[in-house]
Amino acid sequence: TADRAALAMQQVQGIDVWGGLVLNSSVGGVNPAAVEWMHRMSGGRGKMVWLPTFDSDKHIKTLVDKSKSGLVVAPGGQVTPQTEEVLKIIARENLVLATGHVHAEEVVAVTKRARELGVKNILVTHGLTNIPGLSTEQAKEVARLGAYIEICYLQFLTGPTAQYQWMTHWDRVDAKAVAQAVKDIGADHLVLSTDLGQQGMMTPPDGIENQVAAVRAAGVSQADIDKMMKRNPARLLGLA
C-alpha cells in the first residue's frame, strides 16, 4: 500500500501516511525482492513489512484445516534463509517488522534474530489473541527484546457471540485484557490499534473512540493510553 499512502498524502495536505507489504503468497511469500521494491517505490511511503497472515501455517492450521500447511518463517526456532534476508532489508532501511499470523514460537525466534541483525522497530501483530497466541511469558520475552505488542479493537468484538461468522473463531481480547496487559507487561511495550476496515464494520476512527472509552472505563490511565496509542506508534515509525 505504499502507492496508496503516497496518493493519500497528495490529496490531503498536512498529514503523514505510510503503507506496507504483507508477505503472503500473492507477493511470492517470504520474498526479499518484494520488500526491496516496496521500500523503493516512488514517494518513499513504504514502511511496514508484515510476515505472512492468511497464508501462514498458524493461520491455516487454526482457522482453515489442521491437516494443511502454510508459510513458515522460523520452523523449529530457526529463521529461514528467506526470512533472514527480509530482516536484513528491514534493518538496513529502518523499516517496521510486524509479525503477522505466524506461530507464537516463530514470533519469539524472529524477534530475537531481528534484534541481532539490527532491526529497531518490531510490532507483534495482535499478540494476545489466538493467532499468534503468545503466552504471558512469551509476551514478556519479546517485550524485553524491545518489541511492541499490538492489541486491536477488532479483538474486543470477536468471540463466540460476534456479529459475523468469521469473527467467532478469534479469541476475545477486550479492555479488561488491556488493563491486565498494562499490569503484566507495561504500557511502554504495548500499542493500541483497530484492525478495522472490513465491509460492514464501523470505521477506524469510530473504533478508536470506542477503544479509548472502553480502556479508560477498565481503569487504564489517560497517560498510559497516550503511550499505547500515540507515543509508542510514533517511536515505531521513527517520529519520536
Phi, psi and omega in degrees: 000015179300324180293316180293327176297316179296318179295321179298321180291331175292326185276329182237111183283150172084013177235157173250130179229134176241151175242188181192195188217136175251126188275058174271180184298333182297339176246019180091016180073218181284085194244102180303324181298322179297321179292318178304312185283334175297312184285341178275350187303142180308135182105336175064031184257007177281116187229323186263138173233110177267135168293170187308143178248268184297338180262004181287156179299320180297314181297313182296315181291331182275318190245347185248292184200117182301335183276351182262165182237157178225197183288138176239154181240339181206065181296135181064021179082006181249118181297133180290159178303321180294319177296319178303316180294320177299316180297324178295320178294316179301317179295314183298320185262004180055048176273180178252125174270123171246138193277353175065218186247033183280169180300151180303317180293332175289322176304313181296313182296316181293320179299315178301310183292323179299317179295321178298327182273358175098013176289125184267331192239110184229130177239120178276108187299124183023064191296339189260357174273182188288347168236107013274343179079045177297139168286166178301319180294320177295320179298317179295324181295313181291329175295319178298329179282355176102005178278152171262144178254123182274139170233120187260145176297330178305325181289344173293337190256356184270183181112178187303332183259014182297158187287336179240148183302319184294341180273345186286342184271357179260137176296143177280130175232100191254193184298324177297322177294324176298313180300320178292321179296324177299320179289317187279322188248323179104138180299335179297344185243015184238151174230131174261130177221188181248320188061021178272179182124358180284152178301134178086355179261167176294164178286155177304319178300320177296322178298320179298314179300314180297319181296314180300314181298317181293318182291321176296319179295335178278000174101008179276136184288156176298327179297318178289324176298318178299320177299310188286333185253340183239299190289316180295315174301323179297320177295319178301321183274002178077026182258356182217000000 
